[in-house]
């Protein structure tokens, strides 16, 4: 099996990580593209002593950390609009490595040892960095959250997680029309949206309708993330895979709100 064939199944999830880390589909995908270009240009330098997924993320991390101390400002300077520039400035206020450690473990499912390999730290240091990132989250501005989910148990689980994080839940919608109506009425500060809804309508369409009315960060929830992470069209910046862990939801919410607050005046 060629190296490309070995890496292909892992690319959607690297895109998820890159987008969450940068707060932008475009910016994150540019880093993934640069990673692949580096591998193609020097395949002999690809880490051969670890599994392909770990080697892929390691190559990405090397490129990320080489660009303005890991803030990614030089990955695609032409792609940075005003809001992204503000977001990148906000990113500098938190320790970049702590945020990487949290996303690598909570969202991408790497062990502390593997995450340590990726960011060149010990496993114990990774645990400390995750604790540091979680402490920052505790001080994060609270938000009103709209949940769009037609499965009652999952909706209840999400509501519990959101409330335990200190956020408010404005409502739970199970169809596209309900979601749009509730968003117009409550104007939430964050939306958690399933892809398939009760009346066979699309959570993606519901979010599109909502975004035409208000500017709000969105986290999509799906059992098939690879279908939404191709890099071929406008796609979610933040995405949670079903079945999800509490830590994954917490990391995604904190990162989405982090970039959303970055666009607000100080």
C-alpha positions as a LaTeX table, in Angstrom:
\begin{tabular}{lrrr}
\hline
Residue & $x$ (\AA) & $y$ (\AA) & $z$ (\AA) \\
\hline
Unk1 & 0.00 & 0.00 & 0.00 \\
Unk2 & 1.39 & 3.41 & $-0.96$ \\
Unk3 & 1.94 & 6.16 & 1.59 \\
Unk4 & $-0.86$ & 8.17 & 0.03 \\
Unk5 & $-3.28$ & 5.29 & 0.47 \\
Unk6 & $-2.25$ & 4.91 & 4.10 \\
Unk7 & $-2.79$ & 8.60 & 4.82 \\
Unk8 & $-6.06$ & 9.10 & 2.93 \\
Unk9 & $-8.42$ & 7.80 & 5.68 \\
Unk10 & $-6.89$ & 10.22 & 8.19 \\
Unk11 & $-7.12$ & 13.41 & 6.12 \\
Unk12 & $-10.72$ & 14.33 & 7.08 \\
Unk13 & $-9.80$ & 14.23 & 10.75 \\
Unk14 & $-6.64$ & 16.26 & 10.21 \\
Unk15 & $-8.85$ & 18.85 & 8.50 \\
Unk16 & $-11.12$ & 18.84 & 11.57 \\
Unk17 & $-8.16$ & 19.45 & 13.86 \\
Unk18 & $-6.66$ & 22.13 & 11.62 \\
Unk19 & $-9.95$ & 24.00 & 11.35 \\
Unk20 & $-10.58$ & 23.86 & 15.09 \\
Unk21 & $-7.04$ & 25.03 & 15.77 \\
Unk22 & $-7.24$ & 28.01 & 13.40 \\
Unk23 & $-10.95$ & 28.82 & 13.68 \\
Unk24 & $-11.31$ & 28.83 & 9.90 \\
Unk25 & $-12.04$ & 26.25 & 7.22 \\
Unk26 & $-9.92$ & 28.13 & 4.70 \\
Unk27 & $-7.00$ & 28.71 & 7.02 \\
Unk28 & $-7.06$ & 25.17 & 8.39 \\
Unk29 & $-7.27$ & 23.59 & 4.96 \\
Unk30 & $-4.30$ & 25.68 & 3.83 \\
Unk31 & $-2.22$ & 24.09 & 6.58 \\
Unk32 & $-3.37$ & 20.61 & 5.57 \\
Unk33 & $-2.49$ & 21.39 & 1.97 \\
Unk34 & 0.96 & 22.57 & 3.04 \\
Unk35 & 1.38 & 19.36 & 5.02 \\
Unk36 & 0.59 & 17.19 & 2.01 \\
Unk37 & 2.86 & 19.23 & $-0.22$ \\
Unk38 & 5.71 & 18.75 & 2.24 \\
Unk39 & 5.14 & 14.99 & 2.29 \\
Unk40 & 5.05 & 14.78 & $-1.52$ \\
Unk41 & 8.18 & 16.90 & $-1.82$ \\
Unk42 & 10.17 & 14.81 & 0.66 \\
Unk43 & 8.54 & 11.39 & 1.22 \\
Unk44 & 11.76 & 9.99 & 2.68 \\
Unk45 & 11.46 & 12.47 & 5.56 \\
Unk46 & 8.01 & 11.23 & 6.57 \\
Unk47 & 8.25 & 9.60 & 10.04 \\
Unk48 & 8.63 & 5.89 & 9.37 \\
Unk49 & 8.89 & 4.71 & 12.97 \\
Unk50 & 5.29 & 5.54 & 13.92 \\
Unk51 & 1.86 & 4.68 & 12.53 \\
Unk52 & 0.76 & 6.74 & 9.48 \\
Unk53 & $-1.82$ & 8.83 & 11.36 \\
Unk54 & 0.73 & 9.88 & 13.94 \\
Unk55 & 3.26 & 10.67 & 11.24 \\
Unk56 & 0.70 & 12.76 & 9.36 \\
Unk57 & $-0.17$ & 14.85 & 12.40 \\
Unk58 & 3.52 & 15.18 & 13.27 \\
Unk59 & 4.25 & 16.62 & 9.84 \\
Unk60 & 1.33 & 19.03 & 10.29 \\
Unk61 & 2.55 & 20.05 & 13.75 \\
Unk62 & 6.04 & 20.72 & 12.42 \\
Unk63 & 4.64 & 23.09 & 9.79 \\
Unk64 & 2.22 & 24.71 & 12.26 \\
Unk65 & 4.95 & 25.34 & 14.83 \\
Unk66 & 7.29 & 26.77 & 12.20 \\
Unk67 & 4.89 & 29.56 & 11.26 \\
Unk68 & 5.10 & 32.48 & 13.65 \\
Unk69 & 5.41 & 30.33 & 16.78 \\
Unk70 & 2.46 & 28.14 & 15.89 \\
Unk71 & $-0.11$ & 30.85 & 15.33 \\
Unk72 & $-0.18$ & 30.21 & 11.60 \\
Unk73 & $-0.10$ & 33.85 & 10.50 \\
Unk74 & 2.09 & 33.08 & 7.50 \\
Unk75 & 0.27 & 29.98 & 6.20 \\
Unk76 & $-1.75$ & 32.04 & 3.76 \\
Unk77 & $-1.49$ & 35.74 & 4.37 \\
Unk78 & $-3.71$ & 36.49 & 1.41 \\
Unk79 & $-6.54$ & 34.49 & 2.94 \\
Unk80 & $-6.62$ & 36.44 & 6.21 \\
Unk81 & $-9.55$ & 38.86 & 6.26 \\
Unk82 & $-10.17$ & 41.29 & 9.12 \\
Unk83 & $-11.98$ & 38.84 & 11.40 \\
Unk84 & $-9.29$ & 36.17 & 10.97 \\
Unk85 & $-6.61$ & 38.73 & 11.79 \\
Unk86 & $-8.46$ & 39.58 & 15.01 \\
Unk87 & $-8.85$ & 35.88 & 15.80 \\
Unk88 & $-5.16$ & 35.24 & 15.29 \\
Unk89 & $-4.35$ & 38.10 & 17.64 \\
Unk90 & $-6.69$ & 36.65 & 20.26 \\
Unk91 & $-5.03$ & 33.26 & 19.90 \\
Unk92 & $-1.77$ & 34.76 & 21.13 \\
Unk93 & $-3.38$ & 35.54 & 24.50 \\
Unk94 & $-3.53$ & 31.83 & 25.35 \\
Unk95 & $-0.62$ & 29.44 & 25.33 \\
Unk96 & $-0.84$ & 27.85 & 21.86 \\
Unk97 & 0.65 & 24.55 & 23.07 \\
Unk98 & $-2.00$ & 24.14 & 25.77 \\
Unk99 & $-4.75$ & 24.56 & 23.22 \\
Unk100 & $-3.08$ & 22.03 & 20.92 \\
Unk101 & $-2.75$ & 19.55 & 23.79 \\
Unk102 & $-6.47$ & 19.84 & 24.59 \\
Unk103 & $-7.61$ & 19.44 & 20.99 \\
Unk104 & $-5.24$ & 16.55 & 20.29 \\
Unk105 & $-6.42$ & 14.58 & 23.31 \\
Unk106 & $-10.08$ & 15.58 & 23.70 \\
Unk107 & $-11.09$ & 15.99 & 20.07 \\
Unk108 & $-8.65$ & 13.81 & 18.14 \\
Unk109 & $-8.41$ & 11.06 & 20.74 \\
Unk110 & $-4.63$ & 10.83 & 21.01 \\
Unk111 & $-3.15$ & 9.51 & 24.23 \\
Unk112 & $-1.02$ & 11.82 & 26.35 \\
Unk113 & 2.03 & 9.94 & 25.11 \\
Unk114 & 1.14 & 10.36 & 21.44 \\
Unk115 & 0.14 & 13.99 & 21.93 \\
Unk116 & 3.48 & 14.51 & 23.64 \\
Unk117 & 5.25 & 13.10 & 20.59 \\
Unk118 & 3.29 & 15.48 & 18.36 \\
Unk119 & 4.09 & 18.63 & 20.32 \\
Unk120 & 7.52 & 17.53 & 21.57 \\
Unk121 & 6.56 & 17.34 & 25.25 \\
Unk122 & 6.40 & 14.59 & 27.87 \\
Unk123 & 3.11 & 12.86 & 28.64 \\
Unk124 & 3.04 & 14.50 & 32.05 \\
Unk125 & 3.58 & 17.90 & 30.47 \\
Unk126 & 0.67 & 17.22 & 28.11 \\
Unk127 & $-1.57$ & 16.50 & 31.09 \\
Unk128 & $-0.45$ & 19.76 & 32.70 \\
Unk129 & $-1.09$ & 21.69 & 29.48 \\
Unk130 & $-4.59$ & 20.22 & 29.20 \\
Unk131 & $-5.31$ & 21.29 & 32.78 \\
Unk132 & $-4.04$ & 24.76 & 31.89 \\
Unk133 & $-6.35$ & 24.96 & 28.87 \\
Unk134 & $-9.32$ & 23.76 & 30.94 \\
Unk135 & $-8.60$ & 26.44 & 33.52 \\
Unk136 & $-8.79$ & 29.04 & 30.78 \\
Unk137 & $-12.13$ & 27.62 & 29.68 \\
Unk138 & $-13.55$ & 28.09 & 33.18 \\
Unk139 & $-13.02$ & 31.83 & 32.74 \\
Unk140 & $-14.63$ & 31.94 & 29.30 \\
Unk141 & $-17.60$ & 34.20 & 28.66 \\
Unk142 & $-20.90$ & 32.35 & 29.05 \\
Unk143 & $-23.16$ & 31.92 & 26.04 \\
Unk144 & $-26.78$ & 31.12 & 25.19 \\
Unk145 & $-26.84$ & 27.88 & 23.19 \\
Unk146 & $-29.45$ & 26.55 & 20.76 \\
Unk147 & $-29.41$ & 22.76 & 20.34 \\
Unk148 & $-30.74$ & 21.30 & 17.09 \\
Unk149 & $-31.08$ & 17.55 & 17.68 \\
Unk150 & $-33.97$ & 15.17 & 17.06 \\
Unk151 & $-32.80$ & 12.25 & 19.22 \\
Unk152 & $-34.12$ & 12.94 & 22.76 \\
Unk153 & $-31.37$ & 11.15 & 24.68 \\
Unk154 & $-28.61$ & 12.88 & 22.73 \\
Unk155 & $-30.37$ & 16.23 & 23.10 \\
Unk156 & $-30.63$ & 15.74 & 26.86 \\
Unk157 & $-26.99$ & 14.72 & 27.06 \\
Unk158 & $-25.91$ & 17.83 & 25.14 \\
Unk159 & $-28.11$ & 20.04 & 27.29 \\
Unk160 & $-26.54$ & 18.62 & 30.46 \\
Unk161 & $-23.02$ & 19.18 & 29.13 \\
Unk162 & $-23.81$ & 22.73 & 28.01 \\
Unk163 & $-25.39$ & 23.66 & 31.34 \\
Unk164 & $-22.59$ & 22.03 & 33.34 \\
Unk165 & $-20.16$ & 24.24 & 31.45 \\
Unk166 & $-22.08$ & 27.25 & 32.73 \\
Unk167 & $-23.87$ & 28.13 & 29.51 \\
Unk168 & $-27.62$ & 28.61 & 29.06 \\
Unk169 & $-29.76$ & 26.55 & 26.67 \\
Unk170 & $-32.27$ & 28.69 & 24.76 \\
Unk171 & $-34.13$ & 25.66 & 23.42 \\
Unk172 & $-33.99$ & 22.29 & 21.68 \\
Unk173 & $-35.27$ & 22.13 & 18.10 \\
Unk174 & $-35.96$ & 18.88 & 16.25 \\
Unk175 & $-36.76$ & 20.20 & 12.75 \\
Unk176 & $-35.42$ & 22.82 & 10.38 \\
Unk177 & $-38.43$ & 25.11 & 10.82 \\
Unk178 & $-38.30$ & 24.86 & 14.62 \\
Unk179 & $-34.59$ & 25.63 & 14.61 \\
Unk180 & $-34.97$ & 28.74 & 12.45 \\
Unk181 & $-37.94$ & 30.01 & 14.48 \\
Unk182 & $-36.15$ & 29.51 & 17.80 \\
Unk183 & $-32.98$ & 31.15 & 16.53 \\
Unk184 & $-34.89$ & 34.22 & 15.35 \\
Unk185 & $-36.65$ & 34.48 & 18.72 \\
Unk186 & $-33.74$ & 33.83 & 21.09 \\
Unk187 & $-30.74$ & 34.90 & 18.97 \\
Unk188 & $-28.31$ & 32.41 & 20.56 \\
Unk189 & $-24.58$ & 32.93 & 20.93 \\
Unk190 & $-23.79$ & 29.36 & 19.78 \\
Unk191 & $-25.58$ & 26.62 & 17.83 \\
Unk192 & $-25.05$ & 22.86 & 18.20 \\
Unk193 & $-26.61$ & 21.18 & 15.16 \\
Unk194 & $-27.18$ & 17.58 & 14.15 \\
Unk195 & $-27.06$ & 16.87 & 10.41 \\
Unk196 & $-30.23$ & 14.74 & 10.02 \\
Unk197 & $-33.40$ & 16.04 & 11.68 \\
Unk198 & $-36.76$ & 14.54 & 12.66 \\
Unk199 & $-38.74$ & 15.44 & 9.52 \\
Unk200 & $-35.89$ & 14.35 & 7.23 \\
Unk201 & $-34.88$ & 17.97 & 6.89 \\
Unk202 & $-31.22$ & 18.94 & 7.01 \\
Unk203 & $-29.43$ & 20.51 & 9.93 \\
Unk204 & $-27.07$ & 22.04 & 7.40 \\
Unk205 & $-30.01$ & 23.78 & 5.69 \\
Unk206 & $-31.34$ & 24.90 & 9.06 \\
Unk207 & $-28.00$ & 26.44 & 9.93 \\
Unk208 & $-27.78$ & 28.10 & 6.53 \\
Unk209 & $-31.16$ & 29.72 & 7.17 \\
Unk210 & $-30.08$ & 30.82 & 10.64 \\
Unk211 & $-26.82$ & 32.31 & 9.40 \\
Unk212 & $-28.74$ & 34.37 & 6.85 \\
Unk213 & $-30.44$ & 36.08 & 9.80 \\
Unk214 & $-27.76$ & 36.21 & 12.52 \\
Unk215 & $-24.00$ & 35.79 & 12.80 \\
Unk216 & $-23.38$ & 32.93 & 15.24 \\
Unk217 & $-20.73$ & 30.20 & 15.61 \\
Unk218 & $-21.94$ & 26.69 & 14.79 \\
Unk219 & $-20.75$ & 23.23 & 15.82 \\
Unk220 & $-22.07$ & 20.36 & 13.71 \\
Unk221 & $-22.63$ & 16.89 & 15.17 \\
Unk222 & $-22.55$ & 13.85 & 12.91 \\
Unk223 & $-21.74$ & 10.15 & 12.83 \\
Unk224 & $-20.09$ & 10.62 & 9.44 \\
Unk225 & $-17.57$ & 13.47 & 9.75 \\
Unk226 & $-15.62$ & 12.40 & 6.67 \\
Unk227 & $-18.61$ & 13.42 & 4.53 \\
Unk228 & $-18.30$ & 17.01 & 5.71 \\
Unk229 & $-14.51$ & 17.31 & 5.74 \\
Unk230 & $-13.51$ & 16.94 & 2.11 \\
Unk231 & $-12.17$ & 20.45 & 1.63 \\
Unk232 & $-14.13$ & 20.73 & $-1.64$ \\
Unk233 & $-16.86$ & 23.19 & $-0.60$ \\
Unk234 & $-17.87$ & 25.49 & 2.29 \\
Unk235 & $-17.98$ & 23.16 & 5.28 \\
Unk236 & $-18.10$ & 23.28 & 9.09 \\
Unk237 & $-15.20$ & 24.80 & 10.95 \\
Unk238 & $-16.18$ & 22.96 & 14.13 \\
Unk239 & $-17.43$ & 19.39 & 14.10 \\
Unk240 & $-18.13$ & 16.71 & 16.73 \\
Unk241 & $-18.27$ & 13.03 & 15.85 \\
Unk242 & $-21.01$ & 10.74 & 17.22 \\
Unk243 & $-20.81$ & 9.02 & 19.61 \\
Unk244 & $-19.12$ & 11.87 & 21.43 \\
Unk245 & $-17.33$ & 12.23 & 24.73 \\
Unk246 & $-18.01$ & 15.05 & 27.18 \\
Unk247 & $-14.44$ & 16.28 & 26.80 \\
Unk248 & $-14.87$ & 16.50 & 23.01 \\
Unk249 & $-17.97$ & 18.66 & 23.31 \\
Unk250 & $-16.28$ & 20.84 & 25.91 \\
Unk251 & $-13.21$ & 21.39 & 23.72 \\
Unk252 & $-15.31$ & 22.18 & 20.64 \\
Unk253 & $-17.56$ & 24.64 & 22.48 \\
Unk254 & $-14.65$ & 26.44 & 24.08 \\
Unk255 & $-12.79$ & 26.74 & 20.78 \\
Unk256 & $-15.84$ & 27.98 & 18.85 \\
Unk257 & $-16.60$ & 30.61 & 21.50 \\
Unk258 & $-12.92$ & 31.52 & 21.68 \\
Unk259 & $-12.86$ & 32.57 & 18.04 \\
Unk260 & $-16.31$ & 34.14 & 18.21 \\
Unk261 & $-15.23$ & 36.38 & 21.08 \\
Unk262 & $-12.12$ & 37.24 & 19.09 \\
Unk263 & $-14.27$ & 39.15 & 16.60 \\
Unk264 & $-15.75$ & 41.35 & 19.30 \\
Unk265 & $-14.21$ & 44.72 & 20.22 \\
Unk266 & $-12.07$ & 44.67 & 23.34 \\
\hline
\end{tabular}
